[in-house]
Amino acid sequence: MLNVILADDDTLVREGLKMLLLSDNSFQVVGEAGNGQEVLDLINGGLAVDIVLTDVNMPVMDGIALIKPLRALNEKIKVIILSMVDTNKSIEQAFTAGASGYLLKTVSPEELLFAIKKVNQGKRYLCSDLTLKLLERSMEAVAVQNTDDELPLDLTSREKEVLFLIAEGLTNNEISDKLFLSKRTIEGHRQSLIEKTGCRNTASLIKFSILNGIIQ
């Protein structure tokens, strides 16, 4: 069973998260906090913790500022950001500081539980909505810089999302789990991407994405 601390200055948010986690026998909420300093106090008090689920914007000490001192206390404790803040800067700061996951509060209950379990397995996790947003921002930046007369690739939103995950090195099975789609559907999207980009295989598809600024 995973011991979780919920850190959010909104009591209603904490209560909702607590009800969700307790609906799964894999989790136990061992503490709640309204800011980062309270999290540190709980752990300094000897509380055994596996995961800290924290917001970004909190008084006294925010969620990102919490990460480094928390890891200094116990580097085995994993931190997952759950926030409405979706800026590239916040995401980069969180992962650079040592966060293991970053999710938006609009994430589905199923994906939230899935993400926590993946992080506990030692993997990093970025929620599906953020993955798609980052890819779209990247492609928009390329479109602004592109002075060629070539027509843009006619990729669907789902194909863009799959492309980003392929470039991250995820297998068809892992992408299937992350997006809650069948393996056959993911294989279809992968083949469609290869055909639309004119690439011969997955390796050249990733190379194409990097060279064209789709993936950075």
Residue pairs with C-beta under 8 A, 6 or more apart in sequence:
1 25
1 26
1 27
1 28
2 26
2 27
2 28
2 50
2 51
2 116
2 120
3 28
3 30
3 47
3 48
3 49
3 50
3 51
4 21
4 27
4 28
4 29
4 30
4 49
4 50
4 51
4 52
4 53
4 116
5 29
5 30
5 31
5 32
5 33
5 39
5 42
5 43
5 47
5 49
5 51
5 52
5 53
6 14
6 17
6 18
6 21
6 29
6 31
6 32
6 33
6 53
6 54
7 32
7 33
7 34
7 35
7 36
7 38
7 39
7 52
7 53
7 54
7 55
7 58
7 63
7 66
8 14
8 17
8 34
8 54
8 55
8 58
8 82
9 34
9 35
9 55
9 57
9 58
9 59
10 55
11 34
13 55
13 105
14 32
17 29
17 53
17 82
18 29
18 32
20 109
20 112
20 113
21 27
21 28
21 29
21 113
22 28
22 29
24 113
26 113
26 117
27 113
27 116
30 47
30 48
30 49
31 39
31 42
31 47
31 49
33 39
33 41
33 42
34 58
34 59
35 58
35 59
35 60
35 61
35 62
36 54
36 58
36 60
36 61
36 62
36 63
36 65
36 66
36 69
36 70
37 60
37 61
38 60
39 52
39 54
39 66
39 70
40 61
40 66
40 69
40 70
40 73
42 49
43 49
43 70
43 73
43 74
43 77
44 73
49 74
49 77
50 76
50 77
50 78
50 120
51 77
51 78
51 79
51 80
51 116
51 119
51 120
52 66
52 70
52 77
52 78
52 79
52 80
53 80
53 82
53 116
54 63
54 66
54 79
54 80
54 81
54 82
55 62
55 63
55 81
55 82
55 83
56 62
56 63
56 64
56 81
56 83
56 85
56 90
56 94
57 63
57 83
57 85
63 79
63 81
63 83
63 94
64 81
64 90
64 93
64 94
64 97
64 99
66 79
67 79
67 94
67 97
67 98
67 99
68 97
68 98
70 77
70 79
71 77
71 79
71 98
78 100
78 101
78 119
78 120
79 98
79 99
79 100
79 101
80 99
80 100
80 101
80 102
80 103
80 115
80 116
80 119
80 125
81 90
81 94
81 99
81 101
81 102
81 103
82 103
82 104
82 105
82 107
82 112
83 90
83 102
83 103
83 104
83 105
84 104
84 105
84 106
86 104
86 129
86 130
86 133
88 134
88 137
91 102
91 126
91 130
91 134
94 102
95 102
95 124
100 119
100 123
100 124
100 125
101 115
101 116
101 118
101 119
101 124
101 125
101 126
102 125
102 126
102 127
102 130
103 111
103 112
103 115
103 125
103 126
103 127
103 130
104 127
104 129
104 130
106 129
107 115
107 127
107 128
107 129
110 180
111 127
111 128
111 180
114 177
114 178
115 125
115 127
118 125
119 125
126 134
128 161
128 178
128 179
131 161
131 164
131 165
132 157
132 160
132 161
132 164
134 164
135 160
135 161
135 163
135 164
135 214
135 215
136 160
138 213
138 214
138 215
138 216
139 160
139 213
139 214
141 213
142 212
142 213
142 214
143 152
145 213
153 196
153 197
154 196
155 163
155 193
155 196
158 179
158 189
159 189
159 192
159 193
159 196
161 179
162 175
162 179
162 186
162 189
162 190
162 193
163 193
163 205
163 209
163 214
163 215
164 215
165 174
165 175
165 178
165 179
166 175
166 190
166 193
166 202
166 205
166 206
167 206
167 209
167 210
167 214
167 215
170 178
172 183
172 186
172 187
172 190
173 183
175 181
175 186
176 182
176 183
176 185
176 186
179 186
190 202
190 205
193 199
193 205
194 200
194 201
194 202
194 205
197 205
197 208
199 205
199 207
199 208
206 215
208 214
209 215
210 216
